[in-house]
Amino acid sequence: MSKSLKYYLFARLLLAPLMIWTIITLVFLLLRATPGDPADAILGNRAPESAKSALREQLGLNQPLWLQYLIYLGQVLRFDLGSSLTSNGKSVWQIIGEHFPATAELAFYSMIIAVVIGVTIGILSASRPNTSVDVGGRLFGIITYSLPIFWVGMLLQLIFSVQLRLFPLGTRFPLDQTSPNPITGIYTLDSLLGGNLGQFSLSIYYLILPSFTLGILLSGIFERMVRVNLKQTLQADYVEAARARGIPERRILLAHALKNALIPVITVLGLTFASLLGGAVLTEVTFSWPGLGNRLYEAISVRDYPTVQGIMVFFGAIVVFASILIDLANAYVDPRIRY
């Protein structure tokens, strides 16, 4: 690791708490600015006002806003994200531990689908400029990037689950069968660790439709990036020199140009995966996938402040540290990068 990179890494690590504090503050203020009262959401609109007042006092919601903020900030500094208002007082860390593996598993397989489809179409499009293949690739990128994810998810469910009955809905595993022994909470990994290929196949089967929905829409981002970068790289001087030496075009494309063209994609890859962990909310809600995004949606709908704040801070911290790792990966892949 170069000296400049060490300094850069040190500075980023120092700034990380500041960025997380900004996320905490914004989430706290936005939640309080949003219309709705947790007491109404928990007890219902017809509950007596005395019961609502007692609940607000119990939750500390009758205190001044600045005091609520300082109390919450003190909790976060002690790595205490509080307890849910609606899950029988379950701690937010426990909720994250229960639901995050499902989100991580969905994000991982969606990313594989997005990269394989997006990079392949991007390479084909860049290597055949101004042809029908190139036009088709560009159209694919535009369409997949612009389609709303909930609409695609509902459409695929209607076709492949309701009409054709090819894929299941609403769960991660058959309800009448025993799920993999929980080691990591990631079913495909746990089934492999347990040596049960039948459970692994079932886990993949239940993942296909939601991960394909998320992956196909993200593949447009990779297609556009690979196409643009690879097309520019194929016009570079060193590529022309390789052609002049008689090196086959296929070897130039795969061995020389593609590596340099993929460097910017690494940045997008890392940030997309980090945002996937926190942004798969619509997919999880559409498919009733029991992940952290779906739990976040439920918490928002009942004004469960501690759960919403805890999950958002958790996702924010992932994105902050993922961006640092991406910078390190870029410096490793491309030694020309200096900080």
N, C-alpha and C positions, 0 to 999 in steps of 0.2 A: 504494500500500500504506500503510495507516494506521500510526501510530507504535506503537500497542499490538500490532498484528499483527506488526510487525518484531521487537518484543521477544519476542513469543511464538515466532516462528520461530527467533530466536536461541537461546532457551531449549531448544526442541525439538532443535535441531541439537547443542547441548551435551550433551543427555541421550541422544542416539542412540548414542554409543559405549558408554555405561553399559548401555543395553538390549541391545546386541549382545554385550557382555561377559557379561551374565547368561545369554543364550542359549548362548554358548560353554561357560560353566561347567556349566549344566544338562545340555547334551548330553553333555559329557565325562563327568560323574559318572553319568548314567543308563546310558551305554554300558558303563562299567566295572561297574555294579551288575547289569547284565543277565547271566544265566547264559550260559556258553559261552566258549570259548577260541579266539582267532584261529588259533593253531597247529593245533588240532584241525580247525578248519573248512578250513584251507588244505591240510594234509597228510593229513587223514583220521585216524580213530581208531586204525587199525592201524599207523600210522607209528611207528618206533622213538622211544622217549622222548628219546634223545640228539639226534635230528634236530629234535624239537619244541623242546628246550631251546636248541639252536643258533639256531633261527628266532626264538624269543622274545628271545634276546639281540640278534640282528641287528635286530629291530624295536624294541628298547628297552622291551619289555614286562616285563622282569625288574627294572626300576628301580622305586624307590618311587613311589607314586601322585602325591605332591606334585611330584616331580621331572618325571614325565611331563607333568603339567599345566603346569608352568612352561615346559618346552621347547615344548609345543604353543602356549601363549600367546605366546611369543616368535616362533614361526613366523607366527602370525596377524598379529601387529603388523607383520611384514615382508611382509604379503599373500602369505604362502606357506602354502597349505592342505595341503601334504604330497603324498605319492605313494600311489597305490593299492597295496594289498597283493596284489591278485589280477589286475590288468590289465597285467602285465609292467612294473610300475613306472611306469605312465603317471601324469602329474601330475593332481591333482584338478581344477585349473583347466582342463586339456585335456578331461577328462571332462565338466565343466560346459559347456564350449564346444561339444562334440559333441552333447550331448543336450538342452540347454536350448531351442534353437529349436523342437524338436518339441513340448515342453511348452508353450511360449509360444503356438505356433500352435493347439494344442488348446484352451488356456484362452481365447484370443481368440474363436474361433468358438463355443465353448460359452457364453461370456458374451453374445454377440450373440443366440443362441437363447434364453437365459434371460431377457434383458431384453425382447425383442420379445414373447415369449409371456406372461411374468409381468406386464409393464406393461399390455398389452392386456386381459388377463383382469381385472386389478385395476381398470382404468378402467370396464370394463363392469359389474363387480360393484358398485362404489361408486355408479355413476350409476343403478343400478336396485335400490335397497335393498329387502330383504325380498321379492324375487321369485324365480322359479325360476333366473334367471340368477345372482343373488347367491348363492343356495344352492349352485349348481353351481360357482361360482368359489371359494367357501369350501372345498367338498369337494376341489376340485382342489389348493388350497394345502395342505390337511392331508395328503392322500394323497401328493403329490409330495415333501413335506418329510419324511415319515416312512419312505418306502421305502428299503431298503438299496441303495446304488448298485451293489454287485457283483451283487446278485440281478437288478436291472433290466438291467444290462449283459449278463449271461449269458442272460436271457430274450430280449432283442432279438437277440442273436447266434443263438440257437437258431431263432427265427422267421425273421428276415430274411436270415441268412447260410446256415444249415444247411438249413432247410426250403425257403425260397423262393429261395435263391441270388441275392438281389438285391444284396448288398453283400459286399465282400471282408473278410478277417480277417488279422490278424497282421503287418501291414506298413503303411508310409506310402505306398508307391508300387509299381506292378507290378514284380516281380523281373526280368522279361524285357525291361524297357525302361529307357532311360537317365533317371535322375532329373534334375531341374533343376540347371543349373550353380550350384554353391554360392556365393552372394554373402552372404546373411544366414543361410542354413540353414533359413529358413522357406520351404517349397516353393511355397506359393501366391504369395508375394511374389517369390521368385526367378524363377518362371515368367513372372510379369507383367513383371518387369524385363528378362527375356530375350525378351519379346514372343512367347512360345509359349503360345497359348491352349489347345492340346491338353494340354500338361502341367498347365496351371492347372485344366482340367476334371477331369483324373485325380486331382490333389491334393485337390480338393474332394470328389470321389467317395469317396475313401478316408477323408476326414474325417467324412463325414455321420453314420455310425452312432456312433462314440465321442463326437463333439461333441454329438449329439442326446441321448445318454444322460446326459451330464453336465449339459447345458443344461436339459433338461426337469425334472431333479430340483432344480436351483437356481432354476428359475422360480417355484416355490412361495414362496420367500422374498420375491421382488419382488412377487408377487401380493398377499401378506398386507400388506406395507408400503404399497404403493400404495393398496390398498382402505381401510385404516384411516386413513391420512393424508388421502386425497382426501375420504373421507366426513366427517371433521372439518372440513376446509377448506370443503366445500360448505355447512356450517352456520354459517360465520363471518358477522359483521355486514356486511363489505364485499361478500360474495356476495349477501346478502339485499338490500343497497342496489342492487346491479347488477340484480337481478330486478325491484326496484321501479321502476327506470328503463326497464324493458321490454326489456332486452338479452336476446337469444335464449339459451335454456338451453345449447345446444351451444357458443356462443361463451363463455359464462361458464365452462363446464367446461374447454375447451381453452385459452382465452386468459388466464383469471384464476386459476382454482383449481388447475389441473394444475401450473403452474410452482412454486407454493408447496408443493404436496403432494410434489413430487419432490425437494425439498431434502434431507430425511433419507435418501432413496434413494441420493443421491450418495455418502453416507458408506458405506452398505452396498455399493454398486457397487464402490467402490475397494477396500474391505477384502476383498470377495468375490473380486475379480480377483486381488489379491495372494495370498490364501490358495489360490486355484485353482492358481496357479503352483507352489505347494508341496504342494497337497493333492489333486492329481489322481492320486495314487498308485494307488488302487484301480481307477480307470478305465483307467489305462495298463497295469496288470497284467492286468486282465480282457481287454483288447483286444490285449495284447502290443504296445502302442504304444511305440516306442523313444525315450521321453522321459526326463527326469531323474527323475521319480517311479519309473518302472520300474527305472532304474539304482540308485536308492536302495534299493528293495526287494531287489535282487540283492546289494547291498553289506551290507545288514543280515543276510541269510541266511548270509553267509560271514564275518560279524564283521570286515568290512573297515573298521576304525575310522577311518582318515584320510578315506576316501571318504564315510562316513556323516556324520562331523563337518563336513567341508567343504560337503557339499550342504545340511545343516541350517543352518549358519551363513549360507550364501548365501541360502537362502529366508528366514531370519530377517531379514537385512539388507533384503531386498526389502520385507517387511511393515512394518518400521520406517520406511523412507523413503516408502513408499506412504501410510502414515497421516499423515505430515507434508504430503504433496502434497494429500491429501483435505481437511485443515483449510484449506489455502490456497484450494482450489477452493470450499469451502463459503463462505468469507468473500467470495470474488469473486461468487458467485451471489446470496448474501443479504447486502446491506450492513448489515443490522441486527445481524449477528453481531459481537460484540466480544470481544477476548481480554484 
